[in-house]
Amino acid sequence: MLKIISLINKYLLWGIPMLCLFLIAGVYFTHKTKAVQIRKLFSVFKKSSAIKTKENISPIQALTASLATTLGTGNIIAVASAVILGGAGAVFWMWISAFLGMATAYAETLLAMFYRKKNKNGEYEGSPSLYISKGLNMPKIAILYSILTILCSFGMGNMAQGYAASLSMKQSFNTPEWVTGICIAGFSASIIFGGIKKLGSVTEKLIPVLSILYILGCMAVIIMNISSFPSVIKEIITKAFDFKAVGTGSAIGALQWGIKRGIFSNEAGLGSSAIIHSASSETSPHKQGIWAMLQVFFDTIIMCSLTAFTLLITKQSFNTSDADKAVVIAFSSAFGEYAGAFISISIFFFAIMTIAGWSAIGAKSFSYAFGEKKLNIYKIAYIFIAFLGANISGEFIWEISDFFNGSMALINIVSLLMLGKKVENIHKKTSLNNY
């Protein structure tokens, strides 16, 4: 069964045609919004949008909560695997996927905000399921998307994070997998049962701290090897278009792994981040759409790039095919024997944030598909799976995660393109006199 899923991932869900679909969607929405990611990306800082209500999270909390779902193994381990398997050129295609993905993230957030509703607690709820159901009149496909999102929350959002944290803690501190699993499940539970308000409150405080510490760690390595930085940039650009090379380092391999792992990290096109962004107290779809673009920018252009630069500038990362070891080797030039501890602790806390963030996405999807009354069933199952993820095979987790990611993305990207005219109209209407 695992081999069949692997083949589906390789040739269908994450093959060249699917990756081209991501690029086409990005180009399409860049055109329809007149390159909104260039014109408006940093405009949210010109005016305060820190609106907060009793029922809903503020736009900034929506940003940090959404970042919590994307900052994690995607920025560290997934980037390392992309560089190892796709070569330096994979970084260039990560940038391209992020640039175009900002327009896609803007479009899906625009639609989620436009079609959102209030639940019985007065909380805003928006999602691809709602714009598929209301905008395309396809309720069965909307239910299917919600179910896939639930499964994706168990896979990429939960088990993949727990596995990466467990493996890293085992290598650095010889911590038993079951101990890491209990710690992750316990920390996650304390946030999960508090709902999205608790998530926003926690991530607003922790995500900036975790991000700054990781950025400083990367910068320490880069500064110590700064003389090699120009050659790293040159290698990234040249390898991205090296069609003569074969295997690792080929332009095709770089394109595939760069886009694949870039999307894994920033989630633009999956529709998952739009679920959190649409819970914001912001009333303008355009304004919250800009926050969604900023999330993709920070996640990939900044955080993923720093990891990639750290790996490439040390050159030591290519002495191993193990992504975890590659990252530790790279950081050793600045932190010596403490490099493993720094990476393990970073992955551990980022993993908890991602698991907690994805629980909100999964919970909203579960409520849509099965109703709010049964929501505790999902939360209990989610916490158990957080423990389970720290104790099972990584190959199974990654293949399953890629399968559900790709399935979600296929439905969402096609739906977005079908609603392209609607996106254009909402953009024109809500962007007037706003930022």
KOLTOR-923106 format. One line per 2 residues: number of its first residue (from 0); their letters; for each residue x, y, z of C-alpha. Coordinates in pm, whole numbers. Layout:
BEGIN
NUM = a = X Y Z | ...
REM end
This chain:
BEGIN
0 = ml = 0 0 0 | 283 239 89
2 = ki = 445 179 -251 | 117 261 -429
4 = is = 80 585 -231 | 443 669 -308
6 = li = 380 626 -683 | 64 839 -668
8 = nk = 260 1109 -488 | 551 1095 -731
10 = yl = 363 1094 -1060 | 21 1243 -986
12 = lw = -17 1455 -672 | 340 1589 -672
14 = gi = 443 1522 -1030 | 533 1787 -1287
16 = pm = 169 1844 -1399 | 56 1920 -1042
18 = lc = 351 2147 -974 | 274 2331 -1297
20 = lf = -85 2374 -1173 | 49 2551 -863
22 = li = 260 2780 -1081 | -30 2847 -1318
24 = ag = -256 2942 -1025 | 12 3173 -888
26 = vy = 66 3343 -1223 | -311 3371 -1278
28 = ft = -380 3539 -944 | -72 3758 -974
30 = hk = -220 3883 -1302 | -577 3918 -1171
32 = tk = -465 4117 -866 | -209 4321 -1064
34 = av = 80 4173 -865 | -68 4250 -525
36 = qi = 230 4078 -359 | 461 4344 -503
38 = rk = 237 4646 -458 | 87 4580 -113
40 = lf = 296 4326 79 | 420 4557 354
42 = sv = 129 4800 352 | -20 4645 668
44 = fk = 251 4820 869 | 135 5166 759
46 = ks = -175 5147 975 | -261 4951 1286
48 = sa = -479 4648 1223 | -453 4505 1572
50 = ik = -829 4479 1609 | -939 4244 1884
52 = tk = -1288 4143 1990 | -1414 3922 2268
54 = en = -1508 3644 2028 | -1234 3658 1766
56 = is = -858 3687 1731 | -686 3999 1597
58 = pi = -527 4009 1249 | -180 3987 1404
60 = qa = -284 3687 1614 | -423 3529 1297
62 = lt = -82 3583 1137 | 112 3427 1425
64 = as = -136 3141 1463 | -111 3072 1091
66 = la = 267 3097 1107 | 256 2841 1386
68 = tt = 115 2590 1137 | 391 2655 884
70 = lg = 702 2724 1093 | 844 2389 1198
72 = tg = 991 2090 1023 | 905 2253 690
74 = ni = 1154 2534 754 | 1431 2310 883
76 = ia = 1409 1942 786 | 1205 1987 466
78 = va = 1443 2257 340 | 1741 2032 414
80 = sa = 1583 1743 225 | 1504 1973 -70
82 = vi = 1866 2091 -87 | 2005 1738 -50
84 = lg = 1769 1582 -307 | 1723 1876 -545
86 = ga = 2055 2056 -507 | 2117 2425 -451
88 = ga = 1881 2515 -738 | 1587 2395 -528
90 = vf = 1619 2714 -324 | 1552 2929 -632
92 = wm = 1232 2737 -706 | 1128 2772 -342
94 = wi = 1152 3148 -395 | 946 3129 -714
96 = sa = 681 2913 -546 | 669 3160 -254
98 = fl = 641 3467 -479 | 356 3315 -678
100 = gm = 219 3145 -367 | 166 3485 -204
102 = at = -91 3567 -472 | -255 3226 -425
104 = ay = -264 3269 -45 | -417 3613 -96
106 = ae = -686 3467 -325 | -785 3182 -94
108 = tl = -797 3413 210 | -1005 3662 13
110 = la = -1261 3394 -65 | -1258 3244 286
112 = mf = -1318 3590 434 | -1595 3669 185
114 = yr = -1789 3345 246 | -1723 3312 618
116 = kk = -1998 3290 880 | -2035 3316 1257
118 = nk = -2083 3009 1473 | -2305 2992 1781
120 = ng = -2026 3139 1994 | -1996 3444 1771
122 = ey = -1665 3327 1622 | -1592 3380 1254
124 = eg = -1546 3062 1051 | -1427 3057 693
126 = sp = -1268 2786 484 | -1226 2644 134
128 = sl = -1517 2413 220 | -1744 2718 247
130 = yi = -1633 2878 -79 | -1653 2542 -255
132 = sk = -2004 2487 -118 | -2138 2843 -154
134 = gl = -1931 2973 -442 | -1933 2662 -661
136 = nm = -2246 2492 -522 | -2055 2168 -468
138 = pk = -2143 2062 -109 | -2018 1704 -149
140 = ia = -1676 1821 -270 | -1674 2064 23
142 = il = -1729 1775 265 | -1454 1576 92
144 = ys = -1215 1870 126 | -1297 1897 500
146 = il = -1231 1526 554 | -899 1549 369
148 = ti = -808 1849 584 | -883 1648 899
150 = lc = -659 1366 773 | -393 1617 676
152 = sf = -405 1762 1028 | -330 1414 1160
154 = gm = -47 1366 909 | 156 1675 814
156 = gn = 20 1890 1096 | 69 1635 1370
158 = ma = 256 1307 1313 | 523 1456 1085
160 = qg = 600 1721 1346 | 605 1474 1634
162 = ya = 829 1234 1444 | 1081 1506 1356
164 = as = 1090 1633 1714 | 1123 1283 1856
166 = ls = 1405 1187 1620 | 1592 1507 1689
168 = mk = 1557 1479 2068 | 1671 1116 2051
170 = qs = 1985 1207 1857 | 2081 1504 2076
172 = fn = 1972 1403 2425 | 1897 1030 2389
174 = tp = 1542 1109 2498 | 1313 804 2461
176 = ew = 1048 848 2193 | 765 788 2437
178 = vt = 889 1068 2664 | 899 1316 2376
180 = gi = 555 1195 2268 | 405 1256 2613
182 = ci = 563 1603 2635 | 433 1701 2291
184 = ag = 86 1564 2361 | 72 1739 2699
186 = fs = 186 2079 2576 | -41 2056 2274
188 = as = -343 1958 2483 | -304 2266 2701
190 = ii = -351 2480 2389 | -593 2266 2188
192 = fg = -876 2265 2443 | -853 2642 2470
194 = gi = -964 2684 2109 | -842 2938 1856
196 = kk = -845 3224 2110 | -595 3033 2325
198 = lg = -392 2950 2016 | -377 3316 1911
200 = sv = -277 3426 2259 | 6 3171 2285
202 = te = 143 3211 1933 | 139 3590 1958
204 = kl = 398 3557 2237 | 600 3250 2139
206 = ip = 628 3263 1759 | 824 3593 1754
208 = vl = 1062 3462 2024 | 1120 3124 1855
210 = si = 1164 3291 1515 | 1416 3549 1640
212 = ly = 1625 3283 1818 | 1635 3066 1506
214 = il = 1716 3365 1282 | 2003 3462 1513
216 = gc = 2135 3107 1503 | 2133 3103 1121
218 = ma = 2289 3448 1102 | 2574 3337 1330
220 = vi = 2665 3057 1088 | 2628 3279 780
222 = im = 2840 3564 924 | 3117 3321 1021
224 = ni = 3128 3203 660 | 3033 3531 492
226 = ss = 3313 3518 234 | 3139 3220 71
228 = fp = 2799 3390 51 | 2835 3532 -305
230 = sv = 2926 3186 -437 | 2619 3040 -263
232 = ik = 2387 3284 -443 | 2561 3208 -772
234 = ei = 2523 2833 -715 | 2153 2868 -636
236 = it = 2086 3058 -961 | 2304 2847 -1192
238 = ka = 2188 2510 -1056 | 1823 2609 -1096
240 = fd = 1873 2612 -1473 | 2134 2338 -1514
242 = fk = 1946 2112 -1754 | 2264 1921 -1843
244 = av = 2299 1774 -1496 | 2122 1449 -1403
246 = gt = 1992 1321 -1070 | 2059 1539 -767
248 = gs = 2136 1890 -884 | 1947 1872 -1213
250 = ai = 1715 2160 -1301 | 1413 1926 -1311
252 = ga = 1500 1780 -969 | 1556 2129 -832
254 = lq = 1219 2245 -964 | 1032 1946 -823
256 = wg = 1190 1947 -478 | 1198 2324 -449
258 = ik = 830 2372 -523 | 721 2058 -338
260 = rg = 899 2142 -16 | 825 2513 -51
262 = if = 454 2436 -57 | 498 2189 229
264 = sn = 644 2474 431 | 422 2773 345
266 = ea = 102 2579 252 | 0 2833 -13
268 = gl = -255 2657 -231 | -366 2404 28
270 = gs = -628 2640 173 | -537 2545 530
272 = sa = -399 2885 634 | -711 3058 503
274 = ii = -909 2875 772 | -714 3053 1045
276 = hs = -692 3389 868 | -1069 3397 823
278 = as = -1111 3366 1202 | -966 3718 1232
280 = se = -1174 4008 1361 | -1063 4202 1050
282 = ts = -1363 4291 834 | -1182 4356 507
284 = ph = -1096 4047 298 | -826 4253 123
286 = kq = -651 4350 446 | -650 3998 586
288 = gi = -535 3872 248 | -226 4091 284
290 = wa = -153 3933 622 | -176 3593 452
292 = ml = 79 3704 191 | 309 3826 467
294 = qv = 291 3482 625 | 418 3315 306
296 = ff = 691 3576 268 | 820 3533 622
298 = dt = 791 3155 616 | 973 3088 288
300 = ii = 1161 3396 170 | 1306 3458 516
302 = mc = 1300 3142 731 | 1347 2876 462
304 = sl = 1613 3086 289 | 1812 3122 611
306 = ta = 1810 2745 660 | 1919 2693 300
308 = ft = 2197 2954 323 | 2320 2791 643
310 = ll = 2336 2451 472 | 2497 2574 151
312 = it = 2749 2813 301 | 2908 2544 520
314 = kq = 2918 2278 243 | 2929 2013 516
316 = sf = 2560 1934 470 | 2628 1742 150
318 = nt = 2837 1482 333 | 2519 1307 443
320 = sd = 2184 1213 292 | 2019 1251 635
322 = ad = 1843 1589 652 | 1855 1600 1034
324 = ka = 2229 1537 1043 | 2289 1784 762
326 = vv = 2135 2067 963 | 2331 1979 1276
328 = ia = 2656 1961 1078 | 2587 2302 926
330 = fs = 2519 2465 1264 | 2826 2303 1420
332 = sa = 3049 2568 1261 | 2898 2824 1498
334 = fg = 2776 2620 1793 | 3020 2328 1798
336 = ey = 2900 2041 2016 | 2592 2243 2114
338 = ag = 2459 2252 1756 | 2251 1938 1805
340 = af = 2092 2078 2118 | 2009 2409 1948
342 = is = 1843 2237 1650 | 1661 1980 1862
344 = is = 1514 2240 2096 | 1416 2459 1799
346 = if = 1243 2170 1623 | 1073 2058 1946
348 = ff = 907 2393 2018 | 828 2470 1654
350 = ai = 669 2124 1633 | 445 2195 1932
352 = mt = 335 2524 1776 | 262 2353 1445
354 = ia = 68 2072 1611 | -136 2321 1811
356 = gw = -196 2540 1505 | -309 2252 1288
358 = sa = -547 2136 1559 | -746 2457 1501
360 = ig = -755 2391 1126 | -861 2031 1180
362 = ak = -1120 2129 1442 | -1287 2382 1210
364 = sf = -1293 2120 933 | -1432 1855 1168
366 = sy = -1709 2092 1280 | -1799 2159 917
368 = af = -1813 1791 823 | -1955 1634 1141
370 = ge = -2089 1915 1360 | -1961 2092 1672
372 = kk = -2119 1852 1922 | -1869 1576 1837
374 = ln = -1566 1805 1836 | -1414 1659 2154
376 = iy = -1378 1326 1973 | -1147 1495 1725
378 = ki = -947 1674 1996 | -887 1355 2196
380 = ay = -790 1162 1883 | -560 1445 1778
382 = if = -374 1444 2112 | -334 1065 2098
384 = ia = -195 1090 1744 | 50 1357 1863
386 = fl = 190 1092 2098 | 176 824 1828
388 = ga = 366 1036 1574 | 672 1042 1799
390 = ni = 684 664 1800 | 630 538 1441
392 = sg = 812 516 1107 | 913 839 935
394 = ef = 877 697 581 | 510 616 641
396 = iw = 443 961 788 | 605 1155 502
398 = ei = 431 956 228 | 90 982 395
400 = sd = 143 1354 458 | 237 1418 96
402 = ff = -71 1222 -18 | -320 1421 190
404 = ng = -140 1750 118 | -158 1685 -255
406 = sm = -522 1578 -241 | -619 1892 -51
408 = al = -422 2109 -289 | -572 1953 -602
410 = in = -928 2027 -489 | -841 2375 -360
412 = iv = -635 2492 -659 | -899 2379 -910
414 = sl = -1171 2546 -700 | -971 2870 -680
416 = lm = -925 2880 -1055 | -1296 2816 -1109
418 = lg = -1367 3108 -875 | -1106 3329 -1040
420 = kk = -1355 3590 -1156 | -1503 3607 -806
422 = ve = -1154 3663 -661 | -1098 3947 -906
424 = ni = -1430 4111 -816 | -1374 4083 -439
426 = hk = -1022 4218 -481 | -1141 4521 -679
428 = kt = -1424 4594 -438 | -1241 4549 -106
430 = sl = -902 4695 -203 | -1047 5039 -282
432 = nn = -921 5295 -28 | -768 5015 180
434 = y = -391 5032 224
REM end
